[in-house]
Amino acid sequence: MGGSSPCASCKLLRRRCAKDCIFAPYFPSDDPQKFAMVHKVFGASNVSKMLQEIPVHQRADAVSSLVYEANARVRDPVYGCVGAISYLQSQVSQLQMQLAVAQTEILCIQMQQENNPLQTTSSASQMDIQDDKSLLLSCNNLNLIPQYLGFASSSNAIQDPLKRESLWT
């Protein structure tokens, strides 16, 4: 900002903001919490060194990443954003399992509906009926699958196995 209004970093560090201040374009004075968080996790000197090594056109993205990581680190000091990523991957995995169970349930219902009309009694169709019946019997056991996957049925809400509600509150 060059003297008139110091950037958030110069304000926090209580120093005069020079015209060529590396922090000024990325940490404006109207958002002091942004730099405070980054400074708390990474330190002003380390952030300055990182920004100097990065090409100017990539610095805004780097600052955005630093702010995100710093916020995640403050919320979860042990895992940081890796904890959030693990939580989301777990959630995606559970949703994929739920989707697979729901798709299988839909397929079984469709097959049951197809088998309800009157069928011919030829030997070939009797074989098909036997195959369909064995498939339907296995479809009837699908209600056991969700218990093994960790949820009661495909319509229940997902339970968080990591108990990381604090990440999203």
C-alpha positions in Angstrom: 0.0 0.0 0.0 3.1 2.2 0.3 2.9 4.3 3.4 -0.7 5.7 3.5 -2.5 2.7 4.9 -0.2 -0.2 6.0 -1.1 -3.7 4.9 -2.4 -6.2 7.4 1.0 -7.8 7.9 2.8 -4.5 8.5 0.1 -3.5 10.9 0.4 -6.8 12.9 4.2 -6.7 12.9 4.1 -2.9 13.8 6.4 -1.8 11.1 6.2 0.8 8.3 4.7 -0.5 5.1 7.2 0.1 2.2 6.1 0.8 -1.4 7.5 -2.6 -2.4 6.1 -4.6 0.5 5.7 -8.2 -0.6 2.6 -8.7 1.6 0.6 -5.6 0.6 -1.1 -7.0 -2.5 -2.2 -10.2 -0.8 -3.0 -9.1 2.8 -5.0 -5.8 2.6 -5.5 -3.8 5.8 -9.3 -4.4 5.8 -8.7 -8.2 6.5 -6.2 -8.4 9.3 -7.3 -11.9 10.5 -6.1 -13.4 7.2 -2.5 -12.5 7.8 -2.7 -13.1 11.5 -3.7 -16.8 10.9 -1.0 -17.3 8.3 1.6 -15.6 10.6 0.6 -17.8 13.5 1.1 -21.0 11.6 3.9 -20.3 9.2 5.6 -17.1 10.5 6.0 -13.9 8.6 9.6 -14.6 7.6 8.8 -18.0 6.1 5.8 -16.6 4.2 8.0 -13.7 2.8 10.6 -16.2 1.6 8.0 -18.4 0.0 6.4 -15.5 -1.8 9.8 -14.2 -3.1 10.5 -17.6 -4.6 7.2 -17.8 -6.4 6.6 -16.0 -9.7 4.4 -12.9 -9.3 1.5 -14.4 -11.3 1.2 -17.4 -9.0 1.5 -15.5 -5.7 -2.2 -14.9 -5.2 -2.9 -18.6 -5.5 -0.1 -19.4 -3.1 -1.4 -17.0 -0.5 -4.9 -18.5 -0.9 -3.4 -21.9 -0.3 -1.5 -20.7 2.7 -4.6 -19.1 4.2 -6.6 -22.3 3.7 -3.9 -24.5 5.2 -3.4 -22.1 8.1 -7.2 -22.1 8.9 -7.3 -25.9 8.7 -4.2 -26.1 10.9 -5.8 -23.9 13.6 -9.0 -26.0 13.5 -7.1 -29.3 13.5 -3.5 -28.8 14.7 -2.5 -32.5 14.1 -3.9 -33.2 10.6 -4.6 -29.7 9.2 -6.2 -29.9 5.7 -5.2 -33.6 5.4 -7.8 -34.3 8.1 -10.5 -32.5 6.0 -9.4 -34.4 2.9 -9.5 -37.7 4.7 -13.0 -36.9 6.0 -14.2 -36.0 2.6 -12.7 -39.1 1.0 -14.3 -41.3 3.7 -17.7 -39.6 2.9 -17.3 -40.1 -0.8 -16.5 -43.8 -0.2 -19.5 -44.3 2.0 -21.7 -42.5 -0.6 -20.4 -44.7 -3.4 -21.3 -47.8 -1.3 -24.7 -46.4 -0.6 -25.2 -45.7 -4.3 -24.1 -49.3 -5.2 -26.6 -50.8 -2.7 -29.4 -48.5 -3.9 -28.7 -49.4 -7.5 -28.8 -53.1 -6.6 -32.0 -52.6 -4.8 -33.5 -50.9 -7.8 -32.3 -53.7 -10.1 -33.9 -56.3 -7.8 -37.2 -54.4 -7.7 -37.2 -54.1 -11.5 -36.5 -57.8 -11.8 -39.3 -58.6 -9.4 -41.7 -56.5 -11.4 -40.6 -58.2 -14.7 -41.2 -61.7 -13.2 -44.7 -61.0 -12.0 -46.5 -61.3 -15.4 -47.7 -64.8 -16.5 -44.8 -66.7 -18.1 -44.8 -69.6 -20.5 -44.1 -73.1 -19.3 -41.6 -74.2 -21.9 -38.5 -75.9 -20.6 -36.2 -73.0 -21.6 -38.4 -70.5 -19.8 -38.5 -72.8 -16.8 -34.7 -72.6 -16.6 -34.9 -68.8 -16.9 -37.4 -68.7 -14.1 -35.2 -70.8 -11.9 -32.2 -68.5 -12.6 -34.4 -65.5 -11.9 -35.7 -67.0 -8.7 -32.2 -67.7 -7.4 -31.2 -64.1 -8.3 -34.3 -62.8 -6.5 -33.5 -64.9 -3.4 -30.1 -63.3 -3.4 -31.7 -59.9 -3.9 -33.9 -60.6 -0.8 -30.7 -60.9 1.2 -29.6 -57.4 0.2 -31.0 -56.0 3.4 -28.1 -57.6 5.2 -25.5 -55.8 3.1 -26.0 -52.3 4.5 -25.3 -53.6 8.0 -21.9 -54.8 6.9 -21.2 -51.5 5.2 -21.9 -49.4 8.3 -25.4 -48.0 7.6 -28.9 -49.3 8.2 -30.3 -48.8 4.7 -29.7 -46.8 1.6 -32.1 -44.1 2.8 -30.3 -43.4 6.1 -27.9 -40.5 6.6 -24.2 -41.2 6.6 -22.5 -41.6 10.0 -19.1 -39.9 10.3 -16.6 -42.7 11.2 -13.9 -40.2 12.1 -16.2 -38.1 14.4 -14.8 -34.9 12.9 -17.8 -32.6 13.2 -15.5 -29.8 14.3 -14.1 -29.5 10.8 -17.4 -28.3 9.4 -18.8 -26.3 12.3 
